[in-house]
């Protein structure tokens, strides 16, 4: 049986899925037709129900919950892994940081700043809304283009994710806030970034099999971290090996193998906050494949 599977070309995803798609584990006769896309494209594909299994942002999951439910394996949660809000102007970065720390509302000119975001339905954008609700002049960009757009002056602020966390300083850009830290300090929970979802209308036994295969793929990667090096490198964007594995270590952890009670609680907490703030529609479907 062949199933469509979507995930990003980023090192954390290719690290997780290497063993699964290259049959380094026994897939029980299942074959996977892989599509590589940035997170916002994956979100949009989930809204259309195009893929049997897909990575998406947790923010987007709230809009795809009628068609998909969340696997226990494959998620990206953790500490110190959140998106960063950055600026080219260090004075601007420092001023916005002070405003957030002192809970001061932004003035009209600050509220009108142009912000490059990696997609409307990304968890990064959701967290930006929690921290700076008045920053609404947003420009959707491919995540890898945000730094250059900031350097070129096309935007005033950039919301960066993935490997750009490790490259912005070398390009002379300045951090305003780590939105993952903001979430953790506010909630005392790990930050839910992205998860792996499966079509609700697949047979329950098949969904459970897929979940176990993703878990086994993660476990294989942990035991054999360099096994997929060539595959990971082939999809990474001109990244040095040390940076690739720094990226992996941040985003792939115990929650990727098994959400556990803490992981599920963090996800539920995110959705509860989002519903209170009316950032997502009401949720009336089972979120988790397994409890």
N, C-alpha and C positions, 0 to 999 in steps of 0.2 A: 504494500500500500504506500502511495506517495502522498506526502503532505507538504503544503507550502509553509515556509518558515522565513520570517523577516527579522533581521537585526542590523545593528549599525556596524560599520567597518572599524569601529574604535577597538583598541586592544582589549578592553574588558570583555566585550561581547565575543570577539574572535577567540579569546582565551577560553571562555566558557563553552563555546559550541564546537571547538576544534574536534574533540574526540567524538562527538555525536555525528557530525556531518562527514567525517573521514573514517567512520567505522572502526575507531580504536576501541570502542565498546560494542557489545552485541546489541543491535537495535531491534531485535526480534522481528526482522522482516520489514521494518519501516524504512522508507527512503524519504529524504528531505530535499525539496527544491528551494534553494536559498535565494533570497533577495536582500541585497545590501542597500540601505538607505539611511539618511540622517534621521534624527529622532522625530522631527516634525513631519517628514514624509511618512514615516511609519505610523505616527498618530493619525494622519489623514487616511491612510489605508485601513486602519482599524475602524475608523468611523464608517467606512464603506463596507466593512466586513470582508475585505479582499483576501486575507490570509488566514490559514488554519491556526497558525501559531505565530505570535509576534511579540517583539519587544515594544513597549510604549512607555511614555511618561505616566506617572501616577495621576497627574492632573488630567491627562487625556483619558485615562481609564474610566473616570467618572462619566464621560460622554460615550463610552463604548461598552458600558457594563451590561446593556441589554443583549449584546451579542457575544461577549467574552467573559470568562472568569479567570481569576489569578492563580497561576501555579504556585506551589509552595517553594519551588526551586527556581534559581536563575535571577533573583532580584538584586538590585543595587541599593542597599541601605548602608548607613554607617555614620561615622563621626569624621568631621573634617573633610567631607567629600562634596560639599554643596557648591552651587554656582557662585561666581564672584561678580560683583558689580565693580567695574573699573572705569577710569577716566584717563585722558591724556594730560589734563591740567592738574598738577598736584594740589593746587590751592582749592580747586573745585572738589577734588576727592576728600580733602581734609574737612572742608565745610559741610559736606553732606554727611560725613561720618559723625561729626559733632552733633548735627541736627538729629540723627538717629539715636545716638547715645543719650542725648538730653531730651528726646521726645518732643522736639520743636517742629512745628509745621513748616513746610517749605513755602517760600514766598512765590509770587506769580512767575518770576523769571526762572526760578529753579524748577517749578512744576512744568514749565514748558520745554525743558531740556529734551533733546532728541536721544532716545535710547534704542540701541540695536539689540534685539532679542532673538533667541534661536527658534522662536515659534510661539504663537499665541497659547497653545495648549501644553507647552512644556511645564514641567514642575518648576523650572527656573523662573518662568514668568509668574507662576502662582506665588512663589516665595517673594518675588519682587513686590507683588501686590500687597502682601502682608506687611513688608517692611516700609515701603514707600507708596501708599495708596494713591497719592496725588500725582505720581509720575505716570502719565498716560499717553505721552507723545511717543509712541513706540513704532519702530520700523522692524519688520520681520526680515531676518537675514539667515543665510546658511551659517551655522555656528562657526565654521572655519574662516568666514569672511569678516567676522565682527572686529577683530583686532585691526586689520588693515583699514576698515572703514573708519575706525576711530583715529588712526594715524593720519588718514587722508582728510579728516575734518568733516566727513559726511554725517557723523553722529557725535553727540557730546559725551555719551556714556555707553558702555558696552556690558552686556550680560553674557558672561562666558562660561562654558561648560567643557567637559571632557579634557583633552590634552592641553587646551589653551590655558588651563590653570597653571601649567608649568612653563609657559613661554612668554606670558605678557610682560613680566619684569625685564626680561632680556631685551624687549622691544621698547623700553622706556615708558611703560604704562604703569598706572598707580591704582592700588586697590582702594575702593570706597568701603566695602563690607563683604565679608564672607557670609552669604545668606544661609549656608548650612549651619554656621556657628550661631547666627541669629535664631534659626529654628530650634537648635538644641538648647540654647539658653532660655528660650521662651517655653518650650514644652518638656525639656528633660528627656527627650526621646531621640533615637537615631533619625536621620533624615531619609525619608523615602524618595528616591529619585526615579527609578524605572523598574518595571517588572515584566515578566513573561506571562502572556495570557493565551488562552486556548478557546476555540469556538465552543460556545455552550451546547450547540446542537450535535456535537460529536458524541459517540457512545461513552458512557461514564467509564467503562473499563479502558477505552482507548485514551481518554484524558488522563487517567491515573498512570497508564503506561508511559505516556509522554512526560509526565511529571517525574517519574522515576528515572527515565533516560536523561533528562536534563540534569537531575541530581547526580547521576553516575558520571556524566560528562564533566561536571564541576569537580567531583571527587578525583577523576582521572587527571584533570589539569593541576589540581593541588599536589598530587603525588608525582606528576611528571611535568613540572612547570616549563621546561624548555622543549617539550615534545612538539608544540605547535609554533615554535619560534619563526620558522620561515613563512608559515601561513599568516601569523599575526603581523610580521614585518611587511608582507606583501600588500596589506590593506592599511597600514599605518601611514600617516602623512609625513614622510621624511623625518621620522622620529628615531632618535638614537635608542639602542636597546635598553639602556639604563632608564630612559624616560618612559619607554613602553611599559617596563615592569613596575616603575613607580606608579604609573597610571593604574595598572592592574591591581597592585596591592591596595590602592585606595578604594577601588570600586568592587572588588571581588573578595568576599570574606564569608564568615559563618552564615550570614543572612542569605548569601547566594546559594548555599547548600540547603538551608532550611530556615524559613522565616522565624519559626518559633513564636512564643507568646509575645515577646517584646517587639518583634517585627510586625506582627499582625496588629498589635496595639498602636504602634506608630502610624501605620497606614490608616487604621480606623480614625485615629486622632486627626490626621490630615483631612480626611473626608468630612469629619464632623465640623472642623473649623471652616472648611470651604463651604459647607451648606449653610452654616450660620451667617457667613459673610455673603451668601448668595453668589458665590463664584462658580458653583456647579449646580446642576439640577438635583432634585431629590433622588435618592438611591433606594430602590425597593427590590433589588435582586441580591442573591447571595454573591458576596465578593470573592470568597476564597474557595478554591476547589477542595482543599482538605483543611480540616480544623486541627 
